[in-house]
Amino acid sequence: MAACADQNGVIRDPRTCGFDPASMRCANGSDQPNCLTEEQIRVVRDEYRGPSDKDGHGPFDGGEPYGSELAWAGWVVMPAADAAAPADTYGAGIGLAFLNEMAFMPNHAGMYSLSAVPFTAAMHEQLEQLGGIYNATDPDLSAFAANGGKLIIYHSWADQAIPPFASIDYYRTVVGQAGGLPTAQSFSRLYMVPGLYHCPCGQPVDGDPATSVQFMPQLVAWVERGEAPGAVTLPVTSQTTGTHVASIGIEPFDPVKPAANNDGLNSNYRYFFETSVYKPGAALWCPDRGQPLICSRR
């Protein structure tokens, strides 16, 4: 937080931060609770950066964002005395259940453990074979807009479960598909919430700073009265650092605006599959008619 947050203890955009965990290296190879060992530095760097293959390509667009650290417990890390860790974390449980029970047809029950998941282009391509069933990645919302639909997307800048960079990449493609930001914002908005963890469901400690998040009034006003949402003010319920503030104001996010170019671990991602994943017509539709599963694109 000292490296990334502003004077009010708020990380407005983790991509602007260049924090390196090596700045907290323990002296003389010691292992103390207020510093990091070489192995811990490596692990934390990998968490911030996210998975990559041997060529440095990311099979997902992003890793743990700066500011999410207090939400890692239980999701990706467990106490040192937990012999089952990290296989008993929420992240491992959800990820492995998907790979073993849902990602392939027929399923691969019991095939994958944490050490057996290949982070490769080939694995990504295998996942894409049924990915159209699960992935909401189609940027063509023209039919939705033509029928008067209004969409508000929000994502947490400190989301420890789903990296926020994915929503930015998706909405950038929505903007491109719509023909530019003004057209896209005629029916949609993206809000990036500073400090918020995965969801506003753990009040009063759902983030740092923790905020009371609610976008339903803005959506109702847009649909029922034609009042397009602008800046939104979120009340702050608690925070750990900085000069405490009563609220945080956020503007609709422009995904086309260039991101910070620095050496931070949340910067300069190279998501190898962005153009193939965020494209129209990727959805698969599979009528429930028993086995074998027959799917088509429409």
URCOR-V154413 format. One record per residue. RES is the residue in one letter. PSI is psi as a letter, one per 20 degrees, with the letter a starting at -180 (* if undefined). OMEGA is omega as a letter, one per 20 degrees, with the letter a starting at -180 (999 if undefined). Layout:
BEGIN
[[RES | PSI | OMEGA] [RES | PSI | OMEGA]]
END
This chain:
BEGIN
[[M | h | r] [A | h | a] [A | h | a] [C | h | a] [A | q | r] [D | a | a] [Q | i | r] [N | j | r] [G | k | a] [V | p | r] [I | o | a] [R | h | a] [D | o | a] [P | i | r] [R | i | a] [T | i | a] [C | q | r] [G | k | a] [F | p | r] [D | p | r] [P | h | r] [A | i | r] [S | i | r] [M | k | a] [R | p | r] [C | q | a] [A | q | r] [N | k | r] [G | j | a] [S | r | r] [D | n | a] [Q | q | a] [P | i | a] [N | j | r] [C | r | a] [L | p | r] [T | r | r] [E | g | r] [E | g | r] [Q | h | r] [I | g | r] [R | g | a] [V | g | a] [V | g | r] [R | g | r] [D | h | r] [E | g | r] [Y | g | a] [R | h | a] [G | r | a] [P | q | r] [S | q | r] [D | a | a] [K | i | a] [D | j | r] [G | j | r] [H | p | r] [G | p | r] [P | i | r] [F | q | a] [D | m | r] [G | r | r] [G | b | r] [E | p | a] [P | q | r] [Y | p | a] [G | i | a] [S | i | a] [E | h | a] [L | i | r] [A | j | r] [W | h | a] [A | p | a] [G | h | r] [W | g | a] [V | i | r] [V | q | r] [M | r | r] [P | q | a] [A | h | a] [A | i | a] [D | o | a] [A | h | a] [A | i | a] [A | q | j] [P | j | a] [A | i | a] [D | j | r] [T | r | r] [Y | g | a] [G | g | r] [A | g | a] [G | g | a] [I | g | a] [G | g | a] [L | h | r] [A | h | r] [F | g | a] [L | h | a] [N | h | a] [E | i | a] [M | h | a] [A | h | a] [F | q | r] [M | o | i] [P | r | a] [N | r | a] [H | l | a] [A | p | r] [G | i | a] [M | h | a] [Y | p | r] [S | r | a] [L | h | a] [S | i | a] [A | j | r] [V | o | a] [P | o | r] [F | m | a] [T | r | r] [A | h | a] [A | g | r] [M | g | r] [H | g | a] [E | h | r] [Q | g | a] [L | h | a] [E | i | a] [Q | h | r] [L | j | a] [G | h | r] [G | i | r] [I | h | a] [Y | h | a] [N | p | r] [A | m | a] [T | j | a] [D | o | a] [P | i | a] [D | n | a] [L | k | a] [S | g | r] [A | h | r] [F | g | a] [A | g | a] [A | h | r] [N | j | r] [G | j | a] [G | q | r] [K | p | a] [L | p | r] [I | o | r] [I | p | r] [Y | q | r] [H | q | a] [S | p | r] [W | h | a] [A | k | a] [D | o | a] [Q | i | a] [A | g | r] [I | o | a] [P | p | a] [P | i | a] [F | h | r] [A | g | a] [S | h | r] [I | g | r] [D | g | a] [Y | g | a] [Y | h | r] [R | h | r] [T | h | r] [V | g | r] [V | g | r] [G | g | a] [Q | h | a] [A | i | r] [G | j | r] [G | r | a] [L | g | r] [P | g | r] [T | g | r] [A | h | a] [Q | i | r] [S | i | r] [F | i | a] [S | q | r] [R | q | r] [L | p | r] [Y | p | r] [M | o | a] [V | o | a] [P | p | r] [G | i | a] [L | p | r] [Y | b | a] [H | h | a] [C | q | r] [P | l | a] [C | j | a] [G | k | a] [Q | q | j] [P | j | a] [V | l | r] [D | j | a] [G | a | r] [D | n | j] [P | q | r] [A | p | a] [T | q | r] [S | o | a] [V | p | r] [Q | o | r] [F | i | a] [M | g | r] [P | h | r] [Q | h | a] [L | g | r] [V | g | a] [A | h | a] [W | g | a] [V | g | a] [E | h | a] [R | j | r] [G | k | a] [E | n | a] [A | p | a] [P | q | r] [G | c | r] [A | q | r] [V | p | r] [T | p | a] [L | p | r] [P | p | r] [V | p | a] [T | h | r] [S | q | r] [Q | r | a] [T | h | a] [T | r | r] [G | r | r] [T | o | a] [H | q | a] [V | q | a] [A | h | a] [S | r | r] [I | p | r] [G | p | r] [I | q | r] [E | q | r] [P | p | a] [F | p | r] [D | o | a] [P | i | a] [V | h | r] [K | p | a] [P | p | r] [A | r | r] [A | q | r] [N | o | a] [N | a | a] [D | j | r] [G | q | a] [L | i | r] [N | j | a] [S | q | r] [N | l | r] [Y | q | r] [R | m | r] [Y | o | a] [F | h | a] [F | j | a] [E | g | a] [T | h | a] [S | h | a] [V | g | a] [Y | m | a] [K | q | r] [P | q | r] [G | j | a] [A | i | a] [A | q | r] [L | p | r] [W | p | a] [C | n | r] [P | q | a] [D | n | a] [R | k | r] [G | a | a] [Q | q | i] [P | q | r] [L | p | r] [I | o | a] [C | q | r] [S | r | r] [R | p | a] [R | * | 999]]
END
